[in-house]
Amino acid sequence: SVRLDLNNIDHLPTSVWAAGKIVAQRVQDSPYLHIDSDAYLWKPLPDRICEAPLAIQCYESMDHYKKAHPIFRSAIKSGPEILLKPLKPENLAGNCGIVGGHDLSFLKVYSQTVLDLLFSPENQEAFRTVATTIDFNTCYEQYYLTLLAKQRGVHIEPLMSTLTPPAREAAEVGFTHLFGRAKYNDKCILDLRERVRLEYPQYFSKVER
């Protein structure tokens, strides 16, 4: 079947690029894993991820959030209280290159709360202006996810130890994520192209055409 739920976010500015991902999660009625379009699986995901109540790619550095979150919380007028509190040193954020799990009640609360924030008339000015100069998406998508999981006692299972793991770990997991500007890096693209050519020649020929 075909769903048209993404039509409901046509009015949002392009700066709110994670909105479609949140909508996709909100409509799920069975356990799922959402994998970003710039992420590549070379092996099946391990059972600990496929069976987790909540799975993420990894925890990531808070350096970005130390800059972005104070601006986010001062600009956003309506949102969950825990997200709009000042950043604490012990707080974490999970990278959502992979996200999902079996705890559907939690995931529905999370995704609906984020959609309420995105659709709130009080926040539209911030999305049209401030959000074009600094990334708000990581705050409402990744930081809020970990805050809410901690508040509700939901276990988070990370796929990898860090956003840039050692080569051996990445190879064992079989996962590549061209996050951020990496997807525009010519060397990264050529390396990815060559790996697909060598490991999946039957698909590579189709992509080339």
N, C-alpha and C positions, 0 to 999 in steps of 0.2 A: 504494500500500500504506500501511497504518497501522502505526506503530511505537509501542511503549509504554515506551520507554527512560526517559522522564521519571518513570515510576512508581518507579524506583529511588532517586529523591531525595526521596520523600515524607517521609522521616524527618528531613530536614535542616530547621533552623529557617528562618523567613522572612527572617532577617537575611542569609542566604547566597543573595541573590536572583540572582546571576549563575550559579548552579550549572546551571540548565537550559540556558543558552547554551553552557556548556562541554560538557555531555552532547551537545547537538546537533552540536557541532563534532567530537566524538570519533567519532561514527558515520559521518562522511562518508568515502566511498571515491573521490571524484573532486574536482577543484578546485572551490572554492566561495567565496562571499562571504556572510557573515552580516551582515544589516542590522538594527539595533535597531528595535523597534516604535515608538519615539518619533523615528525618523529618516525623512525624506521625500525621495524622489528626484524631481526635476522634469525631469531629462535623463538619458540613458543614461550610465553610468559610462565614463570614458575608458579606452582600451586599456591605458595604463600601469598602471591599477588592475586591470583584468580579467585581465591577463597577468602580474601580479607574483608572485614567489615568496611574498611576504608583504605584504599591504596593510592599512593602518589608516586611520582618519579623519584623524588628525593627531597630532603630539606636543603634550603639554599641560604646563602649569605644574606644577612639583614642589612647590608650596607645601602642597598637601593631603598629599602623601606625607611631607613633613618632620614632620608631626604624626602621621599615621596609621601610618606604617611602624614607628617605634620601638615603638609599642603592639602592633602586629601581631606583630613578631618576638619580643617578650617573652611574648606569650600563646600563640603557636602552638608546639607541642611537637614536631611532626613535619612536615617539608617539605623542599623542595630547598635545598641548602646556599647557592646563590647568592642565593636569595630571603631567607634568614634572616641574611645578613650586613648590617652597618650600611650605611645609605644613603651613597653617595659623591656629591660635588658634580657629577661628570661624568655621573652616571646620568640616564636619561630614562625617560619612561613614555608609551606611545602610547594615545590614546583609541580605544576599540574600538566606536564607533558603527557603523563598518564594519570587519570583520576577516575575514581568510581569505587564500586564495591557492592557488598551484600546488605549493608544497613540502609535499606531504601527509605525508612522513615527519617533517618538523619539526613540523607541526601536530598530528600524532597523539601525538608525544612530549610536546609542550606540554600538550595537553588531558588526556592520561592522567595526567601528573604532577600537574596541578591536581586532578583527581578523586581521586587517592590522598591528597592533602592534605585534601580535603573529607570523605572517608570515614574518615580515620584516627580510631580511637577516642580517641587521645590529644588530638585537637583539638576534640572535641565540646563540652567544657565552655566553651572560649573562644568558640565560635560561639553558645552559649546565653546567654552573659553579656556578655563584653567587646564582641563584635561587634554587640550591640544598641545600643551607645552611640557607636561610631565605625565608619566604613565600611571593612571589610576587603576588600570585593569588588574594589576598584580595585588593591589590592596583589597579590592572586593572579591576577587576570585581566589587567590592563594593564601593571603594573610588571614582573611576571614574564615576560610575553611579550617585552618589549624586552630584558630581561636575558639571556634564553635565546637570542634571535636574535643578540645581540652575541657571546655566548659561542661560538655555532656558526657565526658568519660568514654569517648569512642576511640578505640585503638587505631592508629595510623600505621600502615605497613609501607615503608619506602622500598622501591625497586633497587635503588643504588644508594651508595653512601654519600655522594656529593653530586653537584651539578656537573663537575668536570672530574670524573673518577679516573683512577689509574687505567691505563690501556688494558691491563689484564682483566680487571673487573668488568670493564665495558664489554670486552670480548666474551667473557664467561656469561654475562647476562644476555648479550646479543641485542644491544639497543643503541641506537644513535639518535640524538636530538639536536637538530640545527637551530638551537634557540637563539633569540635575539638577532644580532647582525650576522651570525654565522651563515644563515641561509643565503646571504648576499655575497659571501666570500667565494671568489672564483676557485681557490684551491680546494675548499670544502666541497663545492659542487662537483669539481672534476674527480675528487677522491670518491665521492658517493657514486658518481656515474660509472667509474671504473669497477667499483665493487659489485654493482648491480650487473655490469657486463660479464664479470667473471663468475659470479655465483648464480645468477638467474638469466642466462643468455636467452631463454625462450621468452621471457618478459621484456628483456632489454630490446629485442628486435621489434616488439610491438610498440614500445615507447618511442623508439627512434623513428618509426613511421608516423 
